[in-house]
Amino acid sequence: MTATAGKTDSNTLNTAVAGEAVIPAASRAERFSGYDVEAFEVPGGREENWRFTPMKRLRGLHDGSAVATGEITVEADTADEVTVETVGRDDARLGEAGAPSDRIAAQAYSSFTSATVVTVPKETKASKPTVIRLHGPGAGATAYGHVQVRAEQFAEAAIVLDHVGSGTYADNVEFVIGDGAKLTVVSVQDWADDAVHVSEQHLRLGRDATLKHIVVTLGGDLVRVSPTATFADAGGDVEMLGLYFADAGQHQEHRLFVDHAVANCKSNVMYKGALQGEGAHGVWIGDVLIRAAAEGTQTYELNRNLVLTEGARADSVPNLEIETGEIAGAGHASATGRFDDEQLFYLQSRGIAEEEARRLVVRGFFHEILMKIDIPEVRERLQTAIEAELEAVGS
C-alpha cells in the first residue's frame, strides 16, 4: 500500500428462504478466532454466513488462491488537526478494534504489507472532514489492505473512506473510538463495474463515545461489507446507517453485528436499498446480541428494500437475541416491496410526468438516509450518483 500526503417487534417480508435456520448472533461473536487463516475452513457457500454470496465471483479470495499482484494507492486530504501514517504490520495499535471473523478477513490480515492509520488527537475538534481515497489495484490485479481510524479521548471529527477504481480487494478496517469521542464515518464503495471488494469493519467504542457509521454502496461487481460494533465501556452510542443501489448483475451484501456486552449502551441501525435490472441482488443481515451483563440497552434495527424492476432480488434477515430482561428497549423490522404504482399514479394525476414521478418516489425513499449525512460535499455527490442510477430506471 502506498500513501500520499422496552418492546421487541418484527415485521419481516420477503426475507430468508423458508426452512433455512438463522444462526443466533452469539454464534457470530464466538467465531472470532484470531488472525490464523487456517483457523477457518474454506467456505463452500452452504454455511450460514456465506449462503447468499456467489462464491465463484469472489475470485479466489475465500480459498487462498487469490495472491496479491498489486497495491492499493491511498490519497489523503486531511484536516490540519488529523494525522495520517503508513505503518508496518508490526505496529502495536493494529488489531485493537477486533479480530477477523471469517477466512477472507483473516487472509486479508495476514497478507497486507502496510497499513494506513488515521488519528484524531485527544480533545481536538477537526476543522473539516478528512477524506481518504483508496484506489483499487487495477483490472485483473488483487490487493489486500488495512486501515485504522483512531479518535482519541474527547476528539471530534468526520472521516470519509472513498473506494474507487478496479480490481479485487479485501481488507480489514478498524475504528477505535476513545472515551467521550465523537466520530462520523462515511465508507463509500463507488467501484468500477468490474471490481470485487470484501471488507470487514470493526467498530469499538469507549465510555460515552458516539459513532455515526454510514456505508454507501453504489459500484462494483460484488461488494460485501461486514461491520461489527462492540462496546468497551458503558454509555456508548452507535448509529449504523446504510444506502445501497444495485444495478443489473451487481451483488451488494451488508452483514452487521452489534454486540451489546456492557450496560447502558445504545445502537440504532437503518439501511435502505434499491434494486433494478436483471440479476441485481441485495443482501442485508442484521444481528444484535444483548448479553446478560448489558442491562439498560436500547437498540433498534431496520432494513427497507425497494425493487424497481423485474429480475431483481432482495434478501433481508434481522436477528435479535436478548439474554437479559433488564433493557430499555429493543426491536427490529424488515420489509421489501415493489415500486408503488399508487404513488406513481397519484403524482401523475397532479401533472407530473411518469419518469419524473418515478425519480421523486426513489428520492423520497432515500431522503431519510441522505439527510443524516452531515458532510455537504459527500451528500451532494451521492445525490448526483443516485440521479445517474435513476436515469436507467425504465417506465
Secondary structure in CASP SS format (residue, H / E / C, confidence):
PFRMAT SS
TARGET T0000
AUTHOR 0000-0000-0000
METHOD secondary structure of the structure
MODEL  1
M C 1.00
T E 1.00
A E 1.00
T E 1.00
A C 1.00
G C 1.00
K C 1.00
T C 1.00
D C 1.00
S C 1.00
N C 1.00
T E 1.00
L C 1.00
N C 1.00
T C 1.00
A C 1.00
V C 1.00
A C 1.00
G C 1.00
E C 1.00
A C 1.00
V C 1.00
I C 1.00
P C 1.00
A H 1.00
A H 1.00
S H 1.00
R H 1.00
A H 1.00
E H 1.00
R C 1.00
F C 1.00
S C 1.00
G C 1.00
Y C 1.00
D C 1.00
V H 1.00
E H 1.00
A H 1.00
F C 1.00
E C 1.00
V C 1.00
P C 1.00
G C 1.00
G C 1.00
R C 1.00
E C 1.00
E C 1.00
N C 1.00
W C 1.00
R C 1.00
F C 1.00
T C 1.00
P C 1.00
M H 1.00
K H 1.00
R H 1.00
L H 1.00
R C 1.00
G C 1.00
L C 1.00
H C 1.00
D C 1.00
G C 1.00
S C 1.00
A C 1.00
V C 1.00
A C 1.00
T C 1.00
G C 1.00
E C 1.00
I C 1.00
T E 1.00
V E 1.00
E E 1.00
A E 1.00
D E 1.00
T C 1.00
A C 1.00
D C 1.00
E C 1.00
V C 1.00
T E 1.00
V E 1.00
E E 1.00
T E 1.00
V E 1.00
G E 1.00
R C 1.00
D C 1.00
D C 1.00
A C 1.00
R C 1.00
L C 1.00
G C 1.00
E C 1.00
A C 1.00
G C 1.00
A C 1.00
P C 1.00
S C 1.00
D C 1.00
R H 1.00
I H 1.00
A H 1.00
A H 1.00
Q H 1.00
A H 1.00
Y H 1.00
S H 1.00
S H 1.00
F C 1.00
T C 1.00
S E 1.00
A E 1.00
T E 1.00
V E 1.00
V E 1.00
T E 1.00
V E 1.00
P C 1.00
K C 1.00
E C 1.00
T C 1.00
K E 1.00
A C 1.00
S C 1.00
K C 1.00
P C 1.00
T E 1.00
V E 1.00
I E 1.00
R E 1.00
L E 1.00
H E 1.00
G C 1.00
P C 1.00
G C 1.00
A C 1.00
G C 1.00
A C 1.00
T E 1.00
A E 1.00
Y E 1.00
G E 1.00
H E 1.00
V E 1.00
Q E 1.00
V E 1.00
R E 1.00
A E 1.00
E C 1.00
Q C 1.00
F C 1.00
A C 1.00
E E 1.00
A E 1.00
A E 1.00
I E 1.00
V E 1.00
L E 1.00
D E 1.00
H E 1.00
V E 1.00
G C 1.00
S C 1.00
G C 1.00
T E 1.00
Y E 1.00
A E 1.00
D E 1.00
N E 1.00
V E 1.00
E E 1.00
F E 1.00
V E 1.00
I E 1.00
G C 1.00
D C 1.00
G C 1.00
A C 1.00
K E 1.00
L E 1.00
T E 1.00
V E 1.00
V E 1.00
S E 1.00
V E 1.00
Q E 1.00
D C 1.00
W C 1.00
A C 1.00
D C 1.00
D C 1.00
A C 1.00
V E 1.00
H E 1.00
V E 1.00
S E 1.00
E E 1.00
Q E 1.00
H E 1.00
L E 1.00
R E 1.00
L E 1.00
G C 1.00
R C 1.00
D C 1.00
A C 1.00
T E 1.00
L E 1.00
K E 1.00
H E 1.00
I E 1.00
V E 1.00
V E 1.00
T E 1.00
L C 1.00
G C 1.00
G C 1.00
D C 1.00
L E 1.00
V E 1.00
R E 1.00
V E 1.00
S E 1.00
P E 1.00
T E 1.00
A E 1.00
T E 1.00
F E 1.00
A C 1.00
D C 1.00
A C 1.00
G C 1.00
G C 1.00
D E 1.00
V E 1.00
E E 1.00
M E 1.00
L E 1.00
G E 1.00
L E 1.00
Y E 1.00
F E 1.00
A E 1.00
D C 1.00
A C 1.00
G C 1.00
Q C 1.00
H E 1.00
Q E 1.00
E E 1.00
H E 1.00
R E 1.00
L E 1.00
F E 1.00
V E 1.00
D E 1.00
H E 1.00
A C 1.00
V C 1.00
A C 1.00
N C 1.00
C C 1.00
K E 1.00
S E 1.00
N E 1.00
V E 1.00
M E 1.00
Y E 1.00
K E 1.00
G E 1.00
A E 1.00
L E 1.00
Q C 1.00
G C 1.00
E C 1.00
G C 1.00
A C 1.00
H E 1.00
G E 1.00
V E 1.00
W E 1.00
I E 1.00
G E 1.00
D E 1.00
V E 1.00
L E 1.00
I E 1.00
R C 1.00
A C 1.00
A C 1.00
A C 1.00
E C 1.00
G C 1.00
T C 1.00
Q E 1.00
T E 1.00
Y E 1.00
E E 1.00
L E 1.00
N E 1.00
R E 1.00
N E 1.00
L E 1.00
V E 1.00
L C 1.00
T C 1.00
E C 1.00
G C 1.00
A C 1.00
R E 1.00
A E 1.00
D E 1.00
S E 1.00
V E 1.00
P E 1.00
N E 1.00
L E 1.00
E E 1.00
I E 1.00
E C 1.00
T C 1.00
G C 1.00
E C 1.00
I C 1.00
A C 1.00
G E 1.00
A E 1.00
G E 1.00
H E 1.00
A E 1.00
S E 1.00
A E 1.00
T E 1.00
G E 1.00
R E 1.00
F C 1.00
D C 1.00
D H 1.00
E H 1.00
Q H 1.00
L H 1.00
F H 1.00
Y H 1.00
L H 1.00
Q H 1.00
S H 1.00
R C 1.00
G C 1.00
I C 1.00
A C 1.00
E H 1.00
E H 1.00
E H 1.00
A H 1.00
R H 1.00
R H 1.00
L H 1.00
V H 1.00
V H 1.00
R H 1.00
G H 1.00
F H 1.00
F H 1.00
H H 1.00
E H 1.00
I H 1.00
L H 1.00
M C 1.00
K C 1.00
I C 1.00
D C 1.00
I C 1.00
P H 1.00
E H 1.00
V H 1.00
R H 1.00
E H 1.00
R H 1.00
L H 1.00
Q H 1.00
T H 1.00
A H 1.00
I H 1.00
E H 1.00
A H 1.00
E H 1.00
L H 1.00
E C 1.00
A C 1.00
V C 1.00
G C 1.00
S C 1.00
END
